[in-house]
Structures are given as C-alpha cells and as structure tokens.
Amino acid sequence: MDKELLDILQGKDETTEPKKEFKEITLKFGKGCVGDEFQGKDGNSYIQIMIPPNEEVKQPWQTFVVKANQVHENQYGKGMWCKLPADGSTTVTKSVAKGVDEQGKTIWENEKTKIPNKELKAMVESYKSKDKSQDKSQGDSLLDKIEKKAHQASEQNKSIEHSQNKNRNTTR
C-alpha cells in the first residue's frame, strides 16, 4: 500500500490541521439562580443566570445570559452548572438606581460590563469562599466545635445536678 494512502486511512492527512483545544471553566450555581428560558432575536434559546450579591463589597444582584443547552443539572439534582471558555468574557448586567420620578418611584437603568470568565466564576461561586472564611474567622475545626459543645453540655449537666442536690437538701 502507498504510504500516503495509509496515512489518509489512519487520519494522518497533511491537509487537516490538528484541532485547536481550548480550555473551559465550569461555573456551579444553585437552582434558585436560574431564570426562565427565553428566545433571543437570533432564534436561539437562552437562560438568564443570577449572581448573588456580595455583602463585603456592597455588590447588588447581577445577571448574565448563556445558551439554554449549556446549562445542566448536576447529578444530585440540587445544583446547576455550565461551561464557558476560560479565556473568553461574558457581559454582566446589573440594575442601578438613576434617580426618582415625580411620583417618588425610583428610576432604574441596566448597566452592562464585560467581565473575563475566570472573574465571573469567582463571582458566581463566591459562596464557597464565604463559607470557608466564616469557618476560619471562628478559628475552630469541626472537631473543636464538637468538643466545645460536649464541654458546654457537661457543664450544664453539672449545674443541673448541683441545683437538684441543693433542692433535695433544703426539702429534707
């Protein structure tokens, strides 16, 4: 067999370039952060994903939109996830108060910013670091917390026994 024919059959054709691989990042979020599905002007289905507020930096609720077929339910059915290109960026929208009208109602305007997907992942999954920082701020491991609870319970039992013994001695 001819070498060129053998290479073509094995998929080693010189005219085909190797596929470009791009890295993806996975965003994980709760079902409560997923909005309704809607159809865009281009005819594709999209879903709006809400980013929870960050109290540390006084950040309000923000949203971004991805194609509906990119959003999936996790294996346990309690969360959602989607994949985005690691080197890409996504437009994030937040409502900003612009003033008050004659009736005293607040006038809201959408503010759009383009954010790198790596930063978006940090924003969406900020609840993970928040839980860890709360645990670290208390400075106790789970074992330490259990030991403290056990110590508190034993102290309470001692004080209850002591008061019961006092009551027995006074009633005799």
TORKOL-150648 format. One record per residue: residue number from 1; z negated, y negated, x negated of N, C-alpha, C in turn. Coordinates in nm, 4 decimals. Layout:
<rs>
[NUM,[Z,Y,X],[Z,Y,X],[Z,Y,X]],
...
</rs>
This chain:
<rs>
[1,[0.0000,0.1196,-0.0829],[0.0000,0.0000,0.0000],[0.0000,-0.1252,-0.0869]],
[2,[0.0617,-0.2257,-0.0348],[0.0718,-0.3517,-0.1066],[-0.0651,-0.4203,-0.1101]],
[3,[-0.1008,-0.4828,-0.2203],[-0.2312,-0.5495,-0.2373],[-0.2503,-0.6600,-0.1330]],
[4,[-0.1464,-0.7388,-0.1075],[-0.1564,-0.8476,-0.0098],[-0.1800,-0.7930,0.1309]],
[5,[-0.1103,-0.6865,0.1660],[-0.1270,-0.6255,0.2968],[-0.2678,-0.5690,0.3124]],
[6,[-0.3198,-0.5080,0.2066],[-0.4552,-0.4535,0.2086],[-0.5588,-0.5649,0.2270]],
[7,[-0.5390,-0.6773,0.1565],[-0.6297,-0.7917,0.1703],[-0.6272,-0.8481,0.3117]],
[8,[-0.5090,-0.8573,0.3728],[-0.4960,-0.9093,0.5090],[-0.5680,-0.8180,0.6075]],
[9,[-0.5511,-0.6879,0.5899],[-0.6176,-0.5933,0.6796],[-0.7689,-0.5983,0.6659]],
[10,[-0.8171,-0.6290,0.5470],[-0.9615,-0.6369,0.5235],[-1.0163,-0.7767,0.5517]],
[11,[-0.9318,-0.8681,0.5948],[-0.9775,-1.0025,0.6302],[-0.9870,-1.0950,0.5118]],
[12,[-0.9194,-1.0623,0.4020],[-0.9246,-1.1452,0.2827],[-0.7978,-1.2275,0.2686]],
[13,[-0.7497,-1.2824,0.3772],[-0.6290,-1.3626,0.3749],[-0.6575,-1.4938,0.3026]],
[14,[-0.5690,-1.5342,0.2136],[-0.5886,-1.6557,0.1359],[-0.5759,-1.7807,0.2212]],
[15,[-0.5026,-1.7712,0.3315],[-0.4811,-1.8896,0.4149],[-0.6031,-1.9223,0.5002]],
[16,[-0.6879,-1.8239,0.5254],[-0.8076,-1.8513,0.6063],[-0.9186,-1.8999,0.5152]],
[17,[-0.9778,-2.0084,0.5559],[-1.0896,-2.0632,0.4794],[-1.2180,-2.0006,0.5299]],
[18,[-1.3158,-1.9869,0.4422],[-1.4440,-1.9340,0.4901],[-1.5049,-2.0304,0.5921]],
[19,[-1.5718,-1.9728,0.6915],[-1.6313,-2.0560,0.7971],[-1.7415,-2.1427,0.7387]],
[20,[-1.7404,-2.2677,0.7809],[-1.8473,-2.3575,0.7390],[-1.9732,-2.3216,0.8163]],
[21,[-2.0795,-2.3007,0.7429],[-2.2061,-2.2719,0.8098],[-2.2857,-2.4010,0.8155]],
[22,[-2.3406,-2.4285,0.9310],[-2.4258,-2.5451,0.9426],[-2.5621,-2.4991,0.9913]],
[23,[-2.6627,-2.5681,0.9431],[-2.7990,-2.5306,0.9780],[-2.8358,-2.5895,1.1130]],
[24,[-2.9130,-2.5124,1.1861],[-2.9609,-2.5574,1.3164],[-3.1132,-2.5633,1.3144]],
[25,[-3.1664,-2.6505,1.3968],[-3.3110,-2.6543,1.4162],[-3.3385,-2.6189,1.5614]],
[26,[-3.4522,-2.5568,1.5841],[-3.4900,-2.5154,1.7183],[-3.5998,-2.6067,1.7697]],
[27,[-3.5770,-2.6677,1.8838],[-3.6784,-2.7507,1.9497],[-3.7465,-2.6652,2.0551]],
[28,[-3.8787,-2.6642,2.0550],[-3.9546,-2.5881,2.1544],[-4.0343,-2.6857,2.2388]],
[29,[-4.0302,-2.6661,2.3709],[-4.0987,-2.7574,2.4619],[-4.1354,-2.6826,2.5883]],
[30,[-4.2259,-2.7399,2.6669],[-4.2721,-2.6780,2.7899],[-4.1738,-2.6955,2.9044]],
[31,[-4.1888,-2.6102,3.0053],[-4.1013,-2.6187,3.1221],[-4.1170,-2.7513,3.1952]],
[32,[-4.2335,-2.8101,3.1870],[-4.2580,-2.9377,3.2533],[-4.1794,-3.0531,3.1932]],
[33,[-4.1260,-3.0338,3.0740],[-4.0481,-3.1392,3.0073],[-3.8991,-3.1311,3.0383]],
[34,[-3.8591,-3.0330,3.1184],[-3.7181,-3.0147,3.1507],[-3.6883,-3.0797,3.2851]],
[35,[-3.5893,-3.1678,3.2862],[-3.5494,-3.2351,3.4094],[-3.4465,-3.1537,3.4855]],
[36,[-3.3891,-3.2152,3.5864],[-3.2876,-3.1486,3.6683],[-3.1550,-3.1439,3.5954]],
[37,[-3.0756,-3.0441,3.6299],[-2.9412,-3.0313,3.5741],[-2.8494,-3.1273,3.6491]],
[38,[-2.7574,-3.1910,3.5751],[-2.6616,-3.2814,3.6374],[-2.5265,-3.2664,3.5690]],
[39,[-2.4236,-3.3160,3.6359],[-2.2891,-3.3064,3.5815],[-2.2477,-3.4413,3.5241]],
[40,[-2.2018,-3.4405,3.3998],[-2.1596,-3.5622,3.3328],[-2.0194,-3.6034,3.3745]],
[41,[-1.9782,-3.7201,3.3287],[-1.8450,-3.7709,3.3600],[-1.7345,-3.6814,3.3043]],
[42,[-1.7669,-3.6069,3.1978],[-1.6684,-3.5193,3.1365],[-1.6583,-3.3833,3.2054]],
[43,[-1.7397,-3.3608,3.3091],[-1.7352,-3.2362,3.3852],[-1.8308,-3.1292,3.3363]],
[44,[-1.8981,-3.1519,3.2228],[-1.9954,-3.0551,3.1707],[-2.1311,-3.0730,3.2375]],
[45,[-2.2087,-2.9651,3.2407],[-2.3450,-2.9711,3.2945],[-2.4415,-3.0075,3.1823]],
[46,[-2.5337,-3.0974,3.2125],[-2.6327,-3.1440,3.1167],[-2.7720,-3.1331,3.1763]],
[47,[-2.8720,-3.1299,3.0884],[-3.0121,-3.1297,3.1302],[-3.0839,-3.2378,3.0509]],
[48,[-3.1708,-3.3115,3.1196],[-3.2500,-3.4151,3.0556],[-3.3822,-3.3529,3.0098]],
[49,[-3.4187,-3.3756,2.8846],[-3.5439,-3.3253,2.8279],[-3.6344,-3.4455,2.8031]],
[50,[-3.7593,-3.4361,2.8472],[-3.8537,-3.5456,2.8302],[-3.9400,-3.5220,2.7062]],
[51,[-3.9657,-3.6285,2.6323],[-4.0511,-3.6232,2.5141],[-4.1861,-3.6819,2.5547]],
[52,[-4.2946,-3.6034,2.5448],[-4.4265,-3.6539,2.5848],[-4.4674,-3.7755,2.5020]],
[53,[-4.5512,-3.8626,2.5597],[-4.5932,-3.9825,2.4869],[-4.6845,-3.9472,2.3699]],
[54,[-4.6844,-4.0321,2.2700],[-4.7712,-4.0164,2.1543],[-4.8737,-4.1289,2.1613]],
[55,[-4.9978,-4.0938,2.1929],[-5.1014,-4.1953,2.2121],[-5.1377,-4.2665,2.0823]],
[56,[-5.1200,-4.1978,1.9682],[-5.1573,-4.2566,1.8403],[-5.0753,-4.3812,1.8091]],
[57,[-4.9479,-4.3807,1.8420],[-4.8609,-4.4940,1.8127],[-4.8197,-4.5679,1.9398]],
[58,[-4.8858,-4.5413,2.0502],[-4.8585,-4.6077,2.1790],[-4.7128,-4.5921,2.2203]],
[59,[-4.6600,-4.4719,2.2036],[-4.5206,-4.4426,2.2373],[-4.5121,-4.3933,2.3816]],
[60,[-4.4261,-4.4511,2.4646],[-4.4132,-4.4069,2.6040],[-4.3284,-4.2800,2.6145]],
[61,[-4.3139,-4.2289,2.7376],[-4.2257,-4.1156,2.7623],[-4.0843,-4.1538,2.7228]],
[62,[-4.0152,-4.0605,2.6580],[-3.8767,-4.0810,2.6196],[-3.7971,-3.9588,2.6633]],
[63,[-3.6658,-3.9725,2.6715],[-3.5818,-3.8613,2.7142],[-3.4582,-3.8507,2.6262]],
[64,[-3.4005,-3.7295,2.6245],[-3.2711,-3.7079,2.5636],[-3.1978,-3.6034,2.6457]],
[65,[-3.0683,-3.5932,2.6266],[-2.9847,-3.5063,2.7085],[-2.9132,-3.4060,2.6187]],
[66,[-2.9109,-3.2790,2.6620],[-2.8354,-3.1736,2.5932],[-2.7539,-3.0971,2.6966]],
[67,[-2.6529,-3.0248,2.6504],[-2.5741,-2.9429,2.7420],[-2.6632,-2.8359,2.8032]],
[68,[-2.6394,-2.8063,2.9285],[-2.7242,-2.7123,3.0023],[-2.7224,-2.5727,2.9404]],
[69,[-2.6096,-2.5321,2.8828],[-2.6035,-2.3981,2.8254],[-2.6752,-2.3883,2.6912]],
[70,[-2.7268,-2.4988,2.6383],[-2.8021,-2.4980,2.5131],[-2.9519,-2.4766,2.5365]],
[71,[-2.9992,-2.4929,2.6585],[-3.1420,-2.4825,2.6894],[-3.1709,-2.3418,2.7414]],
[72,[-3.2698,-2.2776,2.6797],[-3.3029,-2.1401,2.7145],[-3.4528,-2.1257,2.7390]],
[73,[-3.4884,-2.0254,2.8180],[-3.6285,-1.9932,2.8434],[-3.6749,-1.8974,2.7347]],
[74,[-3.8002,-1.9128,2.6879],[-3.8456,-1.8221,2.5836],[-3.8770,-1.6849,2.6417]],
[75,[-3.9045,-1.5886,2.5562],[-3.9203,-1.4502,2.6005],[-4.0402,-1.4287,2.6917]],
[76,[-4.1379,-1.5172,2.6876],[-4.2563,-1.5012,2.7716],[-4.2438,-1.5762,2.9037]],
[77,[-4.1405,-1.6559,2.9187],[-4.1157,-1.7278,3.0424],[-4.2026,-1.8504,3.0623]],
[78,[-4.2751,-1.8932,2.9583],[-4.3644,-2.0076,2.9736],[-4.3125,-2.1335,2.9057]],
[79,[-4.2136,-2.1195,2.8205],[-4.1629,-2.2341,2.7475],[-4.0116,-2.2341,2.7438]],
[80,[-3.9576,-2.3394,2.6863],[-3.8133,-2.3559,2.6756],[-3.7807,-2.3898,2.5306]],
[81,[-3.6536,-2.3685,2.4932],[-3.6092,-2.4040,2.3598],[-3.4600,-2.4355,2.3615]],
[82,[-3.4173,-2.5109,2.2611],[-3.2751,-2.5381,2.2416],[-3.2498,-2.5564,2.0927]],
[83,[-3.1268,-2.5340,2.0519],[-3.0886,-2.5502,1.9116],[-2.9968,-2.6704,1.8994]],
[84,[-3.0201,-2.7484,1.7953],[-2.9382,-2.8648,1.7648],[-2.9005,-2.8610,1.6172]],
[85,[-2.7903,-2.9235,1.5774],[-2.7544,-2.9273,1.4357],[-2.8609,-3.0024,1.3552]],
[86,[-2.9007,-2.9457,1.2416],[-3.0075,-3.0051,1.1616],[-2.9685,-3.1409,1.1043]],
[87,[-2.8415,-3.1584,1.0712],[-2.8001,-3.2847,1.0104],[-2.7426,-3.3838,1.1119]],
[88,[-2.7482,-3.3514,1.2406],[-2.6958,-3.4388,1.3445],[-2.7996,-3.5390,1.3931]],
[89,[-2.7609,-3.6152,1.4943],[-2.8538,-3.7100,1.5562],[-2.8330,-3.7072,1.7071]],
[90,[-2.9344,-3.7517,1.7793],[-2.9334,-3.7495,1.9251],[-2.9775,-3.8856,1.9762]],
[91,[-2.9216,-3.9282,2.0883],[-2.9598,-4.0547,2.1500],[-3.0829,-4.0326,2.2378]],
[92,[-3.1855,-4.1104,2.2120],[-3.3108,-4.1031,2.2870],[-3.3244,-4.2303,2.3699]],
[93,[-3.3621,-4.2136,2.4970],[-3.3739,-4.3263,2.5891],[-3.5185,-4.3432,2.6324]],
[94,[-3.5651,-4.4683,2.6370],[-3.6981,-4.4958,2.6914],[-3.6909,-4.6200,2.7785]],
[95,[-3.7750,-4.6236,2.8808],[-3.7798,-4.7386,2.9704],[-3.8719,-4.8441,2.9114]],
[96,[-3.8243,-4.9673,2.9115],[-3.9014,-5.0780,2.8568],[-3.9127,-5.1858,2.9640]],
[97,[-4.0337,-5.2405,2.9834],[-4.0546,-5.3479,3.0801],[-3.9946,-5.4771,3.0249]],
[98,[-3.9058,-5.5388,3.1030],[-3.8380,-5.6615,3.0592],[-3.8905,-5.7863,3.1286]],
[99,[-3.9723,-5.7706,3.2298],[-4.0237,-5.8878,3.2992],[-4.0651,-5.8526,3.4409]],
[100,[-4.0882,-5.9574,3.5210],[-4.1320,-5.9413,3.6590],[-4.0413,-6.0256,3.7481]],
[101,[-4.0004,-5.9690,3.8635],[-3.9153,-6.0450,3.9553],[-3.9993,-6.1303,4.0499]],
[102,[-3.9337,-6.1934,4.1491],[-4.0034,-6.2851,4.2405],[-4.1083,-6.2153,4.3268]],
[103,[-4.0857,-6.0885,4.3600],[-4.1810,-6.0148,4.4434],[-4.2977,-5.9576,4.3621]],
[104,[-4.2959,-5.9767,4.2321],[-4.4047,-5.9277,4.1478],[-4.3802,-5.7861,4.0955]],
[105,[-4.2606,-5.7322,4.1171],[-4.2285,-5.5979,4.0677],[-4.1796,-5.6062,3.9234]],
[106,[-4.2153,-5.5064,3.8466],[-4.1740,-5.5017,3.7065],[-4.0262,-5.4655,3.6966]],
[107,[-3.9552,-5.5344,3.6109],[-3.8141,-5.5058,3.5857],[-3.8072,-5.4152,3.4625]],
[108,[-3.7452,-5.2990,3.4799],[-3.7352,-5.2012,3.3718],[-3.5929,-5.1950,3.3190]],
[109,[-3.5803,-5.1703,3.1908],[-3.4493,-5.1561,3.1284],[-3.4548,-5.0376,3.0322]],
[110,[-3.3459,-4.9604,3.0266],[-3.3394,-4.8474,2.9351],[-3.2995,-4.8945,2.7960]],
[111,[-3.3744,-4.8481,2.6981],[-3.3457,-4.8800,2.5588],[-3.3032,-4.7510,2.4893]],
[112,[-3.1849,-4.7515,2.4288],[-3.1321,-4.6303,2.3650],[-3.1354,-4.6465,2.2131]],
[113,[-3.1823,-4.5401,2.1452],[-3.1823,-4.5377,1.9991],[-3.1309,-4.4024,1.9525]],
[114,[-3.0625,-4.4022,1.8404],[-3.0117,-4.2784,1.7826],[-3.1127,-4.2303,1.6789]],
[115,[-3.1571,-4.1057,1.6941],[-3.2613,-4.0507,1.6084],[-3.2094,-3.9228,1.5431]],
[116,[-3.2352,-3.9022,1.4132],[-3.1967,-3.7760,1.3494],[-3.2677,-3.6580,1.4176]],
[117,[-3.1986,-3.5449,1.4270],[-3.2535,-3.4299,1.4984],[-3.3822,-3.3771,1.4364]],
[118,[-3.3997,-3.3914,1.3060],[-3.5243,-3.3466,1.2422],[-3.6415,-3.4308,1.2913]],
[119,[-3.6187,-3.5617,1.3054],[-3.7230,-3.6508,1.3573],[-3.7484,-3.6220,1.5064]],
[120,[-3.6420,-3.5905,1.5788],[-3.6538,-3.5561,1.7203],[-3.7406,-3.4322,1.7380]],
[121,[-3.7222,-3.3334,1.6513],[-3.8032,-3.2114,1.6557],[-3.9509,-3.2458,1.6379]],
[122,[-3.9806,-3.3333,1.5431],[-4.1198,-3.3745,1.5205],[-4.1773,-3.4449,1.6430]],
[123,[-4.0948,-3.5254,1.7100],[-4.1416,-3.5966,1.8289],[-4.1676,-3.5003,1.9443]],
[124,[-4.0737,-3.4077,1.9666],[-4.0854,-3.3138,2.0782],[-4.2030,-3.2190,2.0568]],
[125,[-4.2241,-3.1781,1.9331],[-4.3284,-3.0800,1.9036],[-4.4540,-3.1447,1.8460]],
[126,[-4.4785,-3.2713,1.8783],[-4.5967,-3.3408,1.8261],[-4.7263,-3.2799,1.8780]],
[127,[-4.7191,-3.2101,1.9913],[-4.8402,-3.1471,2.0455],[-4.8952,-3.0428,1.9494]],
[128,[-4.8117,-2.9815,1.8680],[-4.8582,-2.8811,1.7721],[-4.9462,-2.9443,1.6659]],
[129,[-4.9027,-3.0539,1.6075],[-4.9813,-3.1194,1.5034],[-5.1044,-3.1856,1.5632]],
[130,[-5.0963,-3.2281,1.6882],[-5.2100,-3.2911,1.7547],[-5.3236,-3.1905,1.7701]],
[131,[-5.2914,-3.0677,1.8133],[-5.3936,-2.9644,1.8280],[-5.4578,-2.9321,1.6944]],
[132,[-5.3773,-2.9240,1.5889],[-5.4306,-2.8922,1.4569],[-5.5182,-3.0050,1.4054]],
[133,[-5.4761,-3.1293,1.4279],[-5.5541,-3.2426,1.3777],[-5.6871,-3.2524,1.4509]],
[134,[-5.6909,-3.2157,1.5793],[-5.8174,-3.2168,1.6517],[-5.9112,-3.1112,1.5960]],
[135,[-5.8576,-2.9933,1.5645],[-5.9407,-2.8883,1.5066],[-5.9935,-2.9310,1.3709]],
[136,[-5.9093,-2.9947,1.2884],[-5.9519,-3.0370,1.1560],[-6.0523,-3.1502,1.1646]],
[137,[-6.0365,-3.2380,1.2634],[-6.1279,-3.3500,1.2747],[-6.2690,-3.3031,1.3084]],
[138,[-6.2770,-3.1926,1.3793],[-6.4085,-3.1380,1.4100],[-6.4625,-3.0594,1.2914]],
[139,[-6.3738,-3.0171,1.2000],[-6.4154,-2.9546,1.0766],[-6.4706,-2.8143,1.0907]],
[140,[-6.4524,-2.7522,1.2022],[-6.5069,-2.6192,1.2238],[-6.3953,-2.5193,1.2495]],
[141,[-6.4120,-2.4017,1.1916],[-6.3207,-2.2940,1.2258],[-6.3690,-2.2320,1.3561]],
[142,[-6.2914,-2.1428,1.4115],[-6.3293,-2.0772,1.5356],[-6.4578,-1.9987,1.5172]],
[143,[-6.4722,-1.9330,1.4029],[-6.5933,-1.8549,1.3737],[-6.7154,-1.9459,1.3688]],
[144,[-6.7006,-2.0645,1.3067],[-6.8119,-2.1599,1.3011],[-6.8514,-2.2063,1.4409]],
[145,[-6.7523,-2.2304,1.5258],[-6.7805,-2.2733,1.6627],[-6.8564,-2.1652,1.7402]],
[146,[-6.8149,-2.0399,1.7219],[-6.8829,-1.9284,1.7902],[-7.0269,-1.9172,1.7425]],
[147,[-7.0473,-1.9304,1.6116],[-7.1832,-1.9228,1.5571],[-7.2705,-2.0362,1.6112]],
[148,[-7.2141,-2.1572,1.6216],[-7.2904,-2.2702,1.6775],[-7.3292,-2.2443,1.8222]],
[149,[-7.2347,-2.1912,1.9009],[-7.2628,-2.1607,2.0417],[-7.3728,-2.0555,2.0518]],
[150,[-7.3653,-1.9533,1.9674],[-7.4671,-1.8478,1.9696],[-7.6037,-1.9054,1.9321]],
[151,[-7.6059,-1.9947,1.8331],[-7.7318,-2.0576,1.7925],[-7.7884,-2.1435,1.9057]],
[152,[-7.7015,-2.2197,1.9721],[-7.7463,-2.3019,2.0842],[-7.8009,-2.2154,2.1971]],
[153,[-7.7335,-2.1043,2.2246],[-7.7785,-2.0151,2.3310],[-7.9140,-1.9547,2.2969]],
[154,[-7.9344,-1.9154,2.1712],[-8.0636,-1.8575,2.1327],[-8.1741,-1.9623,2.1394]],
[155,[-8.1439,-2.0875,2.1032],[-8.2430,-2.1958,2.1141],[-8.2803,-2.2195,2.2600]],
[156,[-8.1796,-2.2150,2.3476],[-8.2083,-2.2329,2.4898],[-8.2962,-2.1197,2.5409]],
[157,[-8.2655,-1.9972,2.5017],[-8.3467,-1.8821,2.5446],[-8.4901,-1.8956,2.4962]],
[158,[-8.5087,-1.9420,2.3730],[-8.6441,-1.9598,2.3189],[-8.7203,-2.0647,2.3996]],
[159,[-8.6535,-2.1753,2.4324],[-8.7219,-2.2809,2.5075],[-8.7537,-2.2343,2.6495]],
[160,[-8.6675,-2.1527,2.7080],[-8.6937,-2.0996,2.8425],[-8.8116,-2.0036,2.8385]],
[161,[-8.8131,-1.9152,2.7386],[-8.9245,-1.8204,2.7243],[-9.0552,-1.8948,2.7003]],
[162,[-9.0505,-2.0001,2.6183],[-9.1698,-2.0782,2.5889],[-9.2242,-2.1443,2.7156]],
[163,[-9.1343,-2.2015,2.7972],[-9.1800,-2.2663,2.9204],[-9.2316,-2.1629,3.0207]],
[164,[-9.1718,-2.0436,3.0222],[-9.2200,-1.9388,3.1119],[-9.3576,-1.8903,3.0691]],
[165,[-9.3787,-1.8783,2.9396],[-9.5097,-1.8374,2.8892],[-9.6144,-1.9417,2.9215]],
[166,[-9.5804,-2.0709,2.9129],[-9.6731,-2.1779,2.9475],[-9.7123,-2.1677,3.0941]],
[167,[-9.6124,-2.1439,3.1793],[-9.6389,-2.1326,3.3235],[-9.7281,-2.0134,3.3523]],
[168,[-9.7117,-1.9035,3.2821],[-9.7967,-1.7843,3.3031],[-9.9406,-1.8129,3.2644]],
[169,[-9.9573,-1.8832,3.1510],[-10.0921,-1.9141,3.1034],[-10.1632,-2.0115,3.1964]],
[170,[-10.0934,-2.1044,3.2554],[-10.1572,-2.2038,3.3426],[-10.1875,-2.1449,3.4812]],
[171,[-10.1139,-2.0432,3.5244],[-10.1386,-1.9856,3.6566],[-10.2474,-1.8812,3.6529]],
[172,[-10.2904,-1.8354,3.5403],[-10.3971,-1.7339,3.5321],[-10.5308,-1.7894,3.5435]],
</rs>
